[in-house]
Amino acid sequence: MRKILVILISWVLPLSLSAALMKTYDQPLEGLSNNTVIDIITHKGDIWLATGKGMSYTEDGGNTWKYFGKQNGLVSEDMSAIYSDDINGRLWVAPNHTIEVGGTTYLYADGLAYTDDKGLNWDTLMIPGSYGPQSSIYDITGYDSLIFCASWAGGLFGSFDGGHTWKHIYYSIQDSINGTSSLRNLYFSAVLDTYHQDSIVLWAGTAAGLIRYIYAPAYAKPSSNNNFFIGSGDGYIYFSGDSGLSRLNYDSISHSERWHSAFIADGLPGRAVSAASTFGGRVFAGTLDSAGGIGTGLAVSDDSGLTFHTNYNGLGELIGAGKYPVDFAAIKNRLYLAGLGAGLFVSSDTGKNWQKIYVDSLNMDPADGRNVVNALYADSLNLLVGTDSGVVILFLDTAGIIDSARFAPQFSWGHGPAHGPTTRLKIQKFFNGGGTLDSSVIWAINQPRDTIVDSSAVFRSSDYGLTWRTDADYLTGRRFLDIDFIDASIYIVGYDTWLISPNGVNWYGQPGLVISDSLKPTVSLNKSYIRAIKIINDTIYLASSKGLAVAPAGSNNWHIVQANTNPTHFDRTDLYTSESGQLTGNFVTALRIQNLLGGEKLWITSQPADSVSYTGINTASLDGSGWERKDSGTVCWNYDFYQDEIFAATDAGLLYSANGGNSWDTISIAGTLANSVPPVPYAIGTDQAAYAVRVVGDTLWVGTSDGVAKIALAEIQESNWSIYRVVDPSKDIYAYPVPFSPYSGGALYFRYPLAHNAGVSISVYDFAMNLVKDVMKSEYRIGGPDAAYAIDKWDGRNGKGDIVAAGIYYFKVALSTGEVYWGKLAIVP
């Protein structure tokens, strides 16, 4: 049956709306549907053909054929693409019809059709881009729930949920505006590359080159754009955000980056991560249900942040509203944890067991400001603690016992009113020429709980906490959040704050409101949202509520990283063109992936889109490198492979290469017409284009403009093809062998189509149309959709029994069902 749905490009219109439309049951018709075979696939163990007049299939290797057309399910019959979803058992096809406009014939697309029951029921989706003039879908590719369609005027569109919803895919924002005026929006070919672990790569051929769309899995990219803490250790940078923990391995020399993110599914007990650190070969992450929400405890990883668990004791106070880890510090074999609303904890066995400690053993009131811990910093055997009452420096012995403490309450820092809790602590150290520590400065950021009543400030102490001072002009009155250093230079970030000082005396706000990506100026990070800074080996890392930024050592060349949390949007694109040296031409008309033992290879047909490029076969590795040009001048429409052998369906017939495409042989498609009675010799000439090629087991199938053929792979160099064709009266009425000599002792056979059972009469006439002989009259023959007879013969004698003279003769085949066919033959001595 046929069912048509109009699908708007959105993310909300479900395919289940089609259930309101009535279904009927359609039986396939017998026989092949057409001799023009556009593509060949296997579906549920059967061979399916997309043809110029519907869909044909065989369940028995070609012995019998069935087909669907406009009269039994399809909305139209000129097929341009076919794809089998083997996992879900669905067959997708692209139907079209032709229209005449001003004497010119145009192909008009009729949507995207599918069947789940081998054609008994067809549904048609009218997705924008899949219907209308010149919007034919020329390729369909996919895997499991992913489906992508390459349409000419309709562009590239896909579904990530098995066809329930659809979206257009554009190489750039500008392309989404330009529409068909951009050659990059005219698509002709596509292939899905699933050879990259969990990443999905879509190769799409356009009129302006080959585009590679890369869809990375969630764990292989940053987890969130809303980040508020940066930790480091064991060669990684850890970004804590509202949607998990992201680990970065960054090479500041090559600027390469490798990401890995962890989520609740990986063992984190909460969605958001408040802080993270490494210690003793383990990763520790504080979690909560959402940013600023309910604490869900500490998570521990034993595999560098790939998976997490909560196997520890003593941190029950870190679960609840407003209670979660905010900082870590390590001294010798001890890891210290600052828990907002819970206090200070320490573990001496790499996080298996925890003990709560107090900065003042005489004051264990959890509501006291000294016991509200916000920040930690380790300095040799000393632990600096930022509390709601200011800075506390704990002087510890080698066993971690507090020898003494230095309290620096915020109200004694000598600048105006109280400046709230200390939320960040770091020490800037200065070394002499011999590498010996010369001096150090403690920097403390005080952040008020209520920004209306108070304001934050940055304080410094050059005498290890005895006295403190600030800069009233630059270091007060703003919401400061984090600080770090490169030698003598100080970097301070916060809300609407980006300050740099070369010496702690002169302060400069970096010009501009945004940090722009050095390679992609349109990508930027607003400085107003920066929450954390970390400098490692002079490389600057920034975390903000709008993304991440990295500036390699010794440069101001920023790389902006904005997390793509939309799984239906690609993470990266690459464009390959003739101008950049990869392709022979920019019009990419065929794509196929060859799976080799030493790695996979992409095969590409590219045709000229301008006067300087040319048609050719190109290959590349799936990482976009290793480009080679294998042939020039051949228009190839399809490829398939048997191990390292390549078959190419081209305008010049079937090509074959046994050496990786370095040289090609033309394979003659010659054998017998398999649906003739008896089989008749036949050859598909190289003047007939081959459009499709498919290796199925040990058999090679080829679709051409003159039928479909198959042969055993071991016999491809032999004239042993089985050729299947629809009977074409313009081509299938003939006598053979011609010319014929009656003196040879053989016979001349007549070939003619017979769609139905009928009585058959055959007569021969001379050039003047005089009757020479009635070869047979009303002989009964059994017909069928693809039946063609070649058993009726003539010995070259007239009605009197004499051998006829040499010359041109005509013959007539008249059927009792009313059909009359004429043919011509030649007699020689």
Backbone hydrogen bonds, N-H to C=O, Kabsch-Sander energy under -0.5 kcal/mol:
donor,donor_aa,acceptor,acceptor_aa,energy
5,L,124,T,-3.9
7,I,5,L,-0.8
7,I,126,M,-1.3
8,L,6,V,-0.6
10,S,8,L,-1.1
10,S,166,W,-0.6
17,L,14,P,-1.4
18,S,15,L,-2.4
19,A,16,S,-1.9
20,A,17,L,-1.5
21,L,18,S,-2.2
26,D,24,T,-0.5
26,D,120,L,-1.9
29,L,67,Y,-2.8
31,G,65,W,-3.5
37,V,35,N,-0.9
37,V,704,T,-2.7
38,I,36,T,-0.7
38,I,50,A,-3.1
39,D,50,A,-1.2
41,I,48,W,-2.1
43,H,46,D,-2.4
46,D,43,H,-2.0
47,I,58,T,-2.0
48,W,41,I,-2.8
48,W,46,D,-0.5
49,L,56,S,-3.5
50,A,39,D,-2.4
51,T,49,L,-0.6
51,T,54,G,-2.1
52,G,36,T,-1.7
54,G,51,T,-0.7
54,G,77,E,-3.7
55,M,68,F,-2.3
56,S,49,L,-1.9
57,Y,66,K,-2.7
58,T,47,I,-2.1
63,N,60,D,-0.8
66,K,57,Y,-2.3
67,Y,29,L,-2.4
68,F,55,M,-2.7
72,N,69,G,-1.3
73,G,70,K,-0.7
74,L,69,G,-2.2
78,D,96,N,-2.2
79,M,51,T,-2.1
79,M,77,E,-1.3
80,S,94,A,-2.4
81,A,94,A,-0.6
83,Y,92,W,-2.6
85,D,83,Y,-0.6
85,D,90,R,-3.2
86,D,84,S,-1.2
89,G,85,D,-1.5
90,R,85,D,-1.3
91,L,115,T,-2.5
92,W,83,Y,-3.2
93,V,113,A,-2.9
94,A,81,A,-2.1
97,H,108,Y,-2.4
99,I,106,Y,-2.6
101,V,99,I,-0.5
101,V,104,T,-3.0
104,T,101,V,-1.6
106,Y,99,I,-3.1
108,Y,97,H,-3.8
108,Y,106,Y,-0.5
109,A,107,L,-0.5
109,A,132,G,-2.5
110,D,95,P,-2.4
111,G,130,S,-2.4
112,L,125,L,-2.4
113,A,93,V,-2.7
114,Y,123,D,-2.5
115,T,91,L,-1.9
120,L,117,D,-1.3
122,W,1,M,-1.9
123,D,114,Y,-2.5
124,T,3,K,-4.6
125,L,112,L,-3.6
126,M,5,L,-5.3
126,M,124,T,-0.5
127,I,125,L,-1.2
130,S,127,I,-3.3
132,G,109,A,-2.2
134,Q,107,L,-2.2
135,S,132,G,-1.5
138,Y,136,S,-0.7
138,Y,150,A,-2.4
139,D,150,A,-1.0
141,T,148,F,-2.4
143,Y,146,L,-1.8
146,L,143,Y,-2.5
147,I,159,S,-2.3
148,F,141,T,-3.1
149,C,157,F,-3.0
150,A,139,D,-2.7
151,S,149,C,-0.7
151,S,155,G,-2.5
152,W,136,S,-2.0
153,A,134,Q,-2.4
155,G,151,S,-0.8
155,G,152,W,-0.7
156,L,169,I,-0.6
157,F,149,C,-1.8
158,G,167,K,-2.6
159,S,147,I,-2.8
162,G,145,S,-3.0
164,H,161,D,-0.6
166,W,10,S,-0.6
167,K,158,G,-2.2
169,I,156,L,-3.0
176,S,172,S,-1.4
177,I,173,I,-0.8
177,I,174,Q,-0.8
178,N,174,Q,-2.4
179,G,175,D,-1.7
181,S,178,N,-1.5
182,S,179,G,-1.8
183,L,181,S,-0.5
185,N,182,S,-2.1
186,L,183,L,-1.4
187,Y,151,S,-1.8
187,Y,152,W,-0.7
187,Y,185,N,-0.8
188,F,205,G,-2.6
189,S,205,G,-1.3
191,V,203,W,-2.3
193,D,201,V,-3.9
194,T,192,L,-0.7
196,H,199,S,-0.6
199,S,196,H,-2.5
200,I,215,Y,-2.8
201,V,193,D,-2.2
202,L,213,Y,-3.1
203,W,191,V,-2.6
203,W,201,V,-0.6
204,A,202,L,-0.5
204,A,211,I,-2.8
205,G,189,S,-2.7
206,T,209,G,-2.3
207,A,183,L,-1.3
207,A,186,L,-1.2
209,G,206,T,-0.7
209,G,586,N,-2.4
210,L,576,Y,-2.8
211,I,204,A,-2.9
212,R,574,D,-2.9
213,Y,202,L,-3.2
213,Y,211,I,-0.6
214,I,212,R,-0.5
214,I,572,R,-2.8
215,Y,200,I,-3.5
215,Y,213,Y,-0.5
216,A,214,I,-0.6
220,A,217,P,-1.6
221,K,218,A,-1.1
227,N,225,N,-1.0
227,N,544,S,-3.0
228,F,240,S,-2.5
229,F,240,S,-1.0
231,G,238,Y,-2.9
233,G,236,Y,-2.0
236,Y,233,G,-1.7
237,I,248,L,-2.3
238,Y,231,G,-3.3
239,F,246,S,-3.0
240,S,229,F,-2.7
240,S,238,Y,-0.5
241,G,244,G,-1.8
242,D,226,N,-2.0
244,G,241,G,-0.9
245,L,262,A,-1.8
246,S,239,F,-2.4
247,R,260,H,-3.3
248,L,237,I,-3.2
249,N,258,R,-2.4
250,Y,248,L,-0.6
251,D,256,S,-2.5
252,S,250,Y,-0.7
255,H,251,D,-2.1
258,R,249,N,-1.6
260,H,247,R,-1.8
261,S,219,Y,-2.4
262,A,245,L,-2.8
266,D,263,F,-1.6
267,G,264,I,-2.1
268,L,263,F,-1.7
272,A,288,L,-2.4
273,V,241,G,-3.0
274,S,286,G,-2.2
275,A,286,G,-0.7
277,S,284,F,-2.1
278,T,232,S,-0.7
279,F,282,R,-2.4
282,R,279,F,-1.5
283,V,301,S,-2.1
284,F,277,S,-3.3
285,A,299,A,-2.6
286,G,275,A,-2.7
287,T,297,G,-2.0
288,L,272,A,-1.9
289,D,294,I,-2.9
293,G,290,S,-2.7
295,G,320,G,-3.2
296,T,287,T,-1.9
297,G,287,T,-0.8
297,G,318,L,-0.9
299,A,285,A,-3.1
300,V,309,H,-2.8
301,S,283,V,-2.6
303,D,307,T,-0.5
306,L,303,D,-0.8
308,F,266,D,-2.9
309,H,300,V,-2.3
312,Y,310,T,-1.4
313,N,352,K,-1.9
318,L,315,L,-1.8
319,I,316,G,-1.2
320,G,295,G,-1.4
320,G,318,L,-0.5
322,G,293,G,-1.6
323,K,320,G,-1.8
324,Y,322,G,-0.5
324,Y,340,L,-0.9
326,V,338,A,-3.1
327,D,338,A,-1.1
329,A,336,Y,-1.8
331,I,334,R,-2.3
334,R,331,I,-2.3
335,L,347,S,-2.4
336,Y,329,A,-3.7
337,L,345,F,-2.6
338,A,327,D,-2.6
339,G,337,L,-0.6
339,G,343,G,-3.2
340,L,324,Y,-2.5
340,L,338,A,-0.6
342,A,339,G,-2.5
343,G,339,G,-2.7
344,L,357,I,-0.8
345,F,337,L,-2.4
346,V,355,Q,-2.3
347,S,335,L,-2.1
350,T,333,N,-0.5
352,K,349,D,-0.8
354,W,313,N,-1.8
355,Q,346,V,-2.4
357,I,344,L,-2.6
363,N,360,D,-2.3
368,D,365,D,-1.7
371,N,368,D,-1.6
372,V,369,G,-1.1
373,V,371,N,-0.9
374,N,386,G,-3.5
375,A,386,G,-1.5
377,Y,384,L,-1.8
379,D,382,N,-3.2
382,N,379,D,-2.7
383,L,394,L,-2.5
384,L,377,Y,-3.3
384,L,382,N,-0.5
385,V,392,V,-3.3
386,G,375,A,-3.0
387,T,385,V,-0.6
387,T,390,G,-3.0
388,D,369,G,-1.6
388,D,372,V,-1.4
389,S,369,G,-0.8
390,G,387,T,-1.4
391,V,408,A,-1.8
392,V,385,V,-2.8
393,I,406,R,-3.0
394,L,383,L,-3.1
394,L,392,V,-0.6
395,F,393,I,-0.6
395,F,404,S,-2.9
396,L,381,L,-1.3
396,L,394,L,-0.7
397,D,401,I,-2.4
400,G,397,D,-2.1
403,D,395,F,-2.8
403,D,401,I,-0.7
404,S,395,F,-1.5
406,R,393,I,-2.7
407,F,405,A,-0.5
408,A,391,V,-3.2
410,Q,389,S,-1.1
412,S,409,P,-1.9
413,W,410,Q,-1.2
422,T,387,T,-2.8
423,T,421,P,-0.7
423,T,445,I,-2.6
424,R,445,I,-1.2
426,K,443,W,-2.1
428,Q,441,V,-3.0
429,K,427,I,-0.5
430,F,439,S,-3.1
432,N,436,T,-2.8
435,G,432,N,-2.2
438,D,430,F,-3.5
439,S,430,F,-1.7
441,V,428,Q,-2.7
442,I,461,S,-2.7
443,W,426,K,-3.2
443,W,441,V,-0.5
444,A,459,F,-2.6
445,I,424,R,-2.5
446,N,444,A,-0.6
446,N,457,A,-2.9
447,Q,421,P,-2.8
447,Q,445,I,-0.5
451,T,449,R,-0.5
454,D,450,D,-2.2
457,A,446,N,-1.7
458,V,475,L,-2.4
459,F,444,A,-2.9
460,R,469,R,-2.5
461,S,442,I,-2.2
466,L,463,D,-0.7
469,R,460,R,-1.9
472,A,470,T,-0.6
475,L,471,D,-2.8
477,G,456,S,-1.2
478,R,456,S,-0.7
479,R,495,Y,-0.6
480,F,478,R,-1.3
481,L,493,V,-2.8
482,D,493,V,-1.9
484,D,491,Y,-1.9
486,I,489,S,-1.8
489,S,486,I,-2.3
490,I,501,S,-3.0
491,Y,484,D,-2.9
492,I,499,L,-2.6
493,V,482,D,-2.2
494,G,497,T,-1.6
495,Y,479,R,-1.7
496,D,528,S,-0.6
497,T,494,G,-1.9
497,T,527,K,-0.6
499,L,492,I,-2.6
500,I,508,Y,-2.6
501,S,490,I,-2.2
507,W,505,V,-0.5
508,Y,500,I,-2.7
510,Q,498,W,-1.2
510,Q,508,Y,-0.6
515,I,525,L,-2.8
516,S,514,V,-0.6
517,D,520,K,-0.6
517,D,523,V,-3.1
518,S,558,W,-2.9
523,V,520,K,-2.7
524,S,522,T,-0.6
525,L,515,I,-2.4
527,K,513,L,-2.6
529,Y,526,N,-1.7
530,I,527,K,-1.2
531,R,543,A,-3.2
532,A,543,A,-1.9
534,K,541,Y,-2.3
536,I,534,K,-0.5
536,I,539,T,-2.2
539,T,536,I,-2.1
540,I,538,D,-0.5
540,I,551,A,-2.2
541,Y,534,K,-2.7
542,L,549,A,-2.7
543,A,532,A,-2.4
544,S,547,G,-1.7
545,S,529,Y,-1.6
547,G,225,N,-1.8
547,G,544,S,-0.6
548,L,561,V,-3.2
549,A,542,L,-1.8
550,V,559,H,-2.1
551,A,540,I,-2.2
555,S,552,P,-1.5
558,W,556,N,-1.0
559,H,550,V,-2.9
560,I,558,W,-0.5
561,V,548,L,-2.9
562,Q,560,I,-0.6
563,A,561,V,-0.6
565,T,563,A,-0.9
569,H,566,N,-2.1
571,D,214,I,-3.5
572,R,214,I,-1.2
574,D,212,R,-1.5
576,Y,210,L,-3.0
581,G,578,S,-1.1
582,Q,577,T,-1.7
583,L,577,T,-1.2
587,F,607,Q,-2.7
588,V,206,T,-2.4
588,V,586,N,-1.0
589,T,587,F,-0.7
589,T,605,T,-1.9
590,A,605,T,-1.0
592,R,603,W,-1.8
594,Q,601,K,-3.5
595,N,593,I,-0.5
596,L,594,Q,-0.8
596,L,599,G,-1.0
599,G,596,L,-1.3
601,K,594,Q,-2.3
602,L,620,A,-3.3
603,W,592,R,-3.4
604,I,618,N,-3.1
605,T,590,A,-2.2
606,S,604,I,-0.5
606,S,616,G,-2.3
607,Q,587,F,-3.6
614,Y,584,T,-2.5
616,G,606,S,-2.2
617,I,631,D,-1.8
618,N,604,I,-3.2
619,T,628,E,-2.5
620,A,602,L,-1.6
621,S,625,S,-3.0
622,L,600,E,-0.6
624,G,621,S,-1.9
628,E,619,T,-2.3
630,K,617,I,-2.9
630,K,628,E,-0.6
631,D,617,I,-1.1
633,G,615,T,-3.4
635,V,633,G,-0.5
636,C,634,T,-0.9
637,W,649,A,-3.4
638,N,649,A,-1.1
640,D,647,F,-1.9
642,Y,645,E,-1.9
645,E,642,Y,-2.4
646,I,657,S,-2.7
647,F,640,D,-2.8
648,A,655,L,-2.6
649,A,638,N,-2.5
650,T,648,A,-0.6
650,T,653,G,-2.4
651,D,635,V,-2.0
653,G,650,T,-1.7
654,L,667,I,-0.6
655,L,648,A,-2.9
655,L,653,G,-0.5
656,Y,665,D,-2.5
657,S,646,I,-2.3
660,G,644,D,-0.6
662,N,659,N,-0.9
665,D,656,Y,-2.9
667,I,654,L,-2.8
667,I,665,D,-0.5
668,S,666,T,-0.6
669,I,684,I,-0.7
670,A,668,S,-1.1
671,G,682,Y,-3.0
672,T,721,W,-2.3
673,L,680,V,-3.1
674,A,672,T,-0.9
674,A,723,I,-2.3
675,N,723,I,-0.6
676,S,673,L,-1.6
677,V,788,A,-2.5
680,V,673,L,-0.6
682,Y,671,G,-2.4
684,I,669,I,-2.8
685,G,683,A,-0.8
688,Q,685,G,-1.9
689,A,687,D,-0.5
690,A,650,T,-3.0
691,Y,689,A,-0.6
691,Y,703,G,-2.2
692,A,703,G,-2.0
694,R,701,W,-2.6
696,V,694,R,-0.6
696,V,699,T,-2.9
697,G,695,V,-0.5
699,T,696,V,-1.8
700,L,711,I,-3.2
701,W,694,R,-3.0
702,V,709,A,-2.8
703,G,692,A,-2.5
704,T,707,G,-2.5
705,S,689,A,-1.9
707,G,35,N,-2.8
707,G,704,T,-0.8
708,V,724,Y,-2.2
709,A,702,V,-2.5
710,K,722,S,-2.2
711,I,700,L,-1.7
713,L,698,D,-2.7
715,E,712,A,-2.3
716,I,713,L,-1.1
718,E,715,E,-2.4
720,N,718,E,-1.7
721,W,670,A,-2.1
722,S,710,K,-2.6
723,I,672,T,-2.7
723,I,721,W,-0.6
724,Y,708,V,-3.5
731,K,728,D,-2.4
732,D,728,D,-3.8
733,I,729,P,-0.6
734,Y,732,D,-0.7
734,Y,751,R,-1.4
736,Y,749,Y,-2.1
740,F,826,A,-2.5
744,S,741,S,-1.9
745,G,742,P,-0.8
748,L,794,W,-3.2
749,Y,736,Y,-3.1
749,Y,747,A,-0.5
750,F,792,D,-2.6
751,R,734,Y,-3.5
752,Y,789,Y,-1.8
754,L,787,A,-2.2
758,A,781,R,-2.1
760,V,779,E,-3.0
761,S,814,A,-2.6
762,I,776,M,-2.0
763,S,812,K,-2.2
764,V,773,K,-2.9
765,Y,810,Y,-3.5
766,D,770,N,-2.3
769,M,766,D,-2.3
772,V,764,V,-3.3
773,K,764,V,-1.5
775,V,762,I,-1.4
775,V,773,K,-1.0
776,M,762,I,-1.6
779,E,760,V,-2.6
781,R,758,A,-2.6
783,G,781,R,-0.5
784,G,754,L,-2.4
787,A,784,G,-1.2
788,A,675,N,-0.6
789,Y,752,Y,-2.6
790,A,677,V,-1.9
792,D,750,F,-0.5
794,W,748,L,-2.4
798,N,802,D,-2.9
799,G,772,V,-1.7
801,G,798,N,-1.8
804,V,796,G,-2.3
807,G,827,I,-1.9
809,Y,825,L,-2.5
810,Y,765,Y,-2.8
811,F,823,G,-2.4
812,K,763,S,-2.6
813,V,821,Y,-3.0
814,A,761,S,-2.9
814,A,812,K,-0.6
815,L,819,E,-2.9
816,S,759,G,-2.1
818,G,815,L,-2.0
821,Y,813,V,-2.9
823,G,811,F,-2.4
825,L,809,Y,-2.7
827,I,807,G,-2.9
828,V,740,F,-2.3
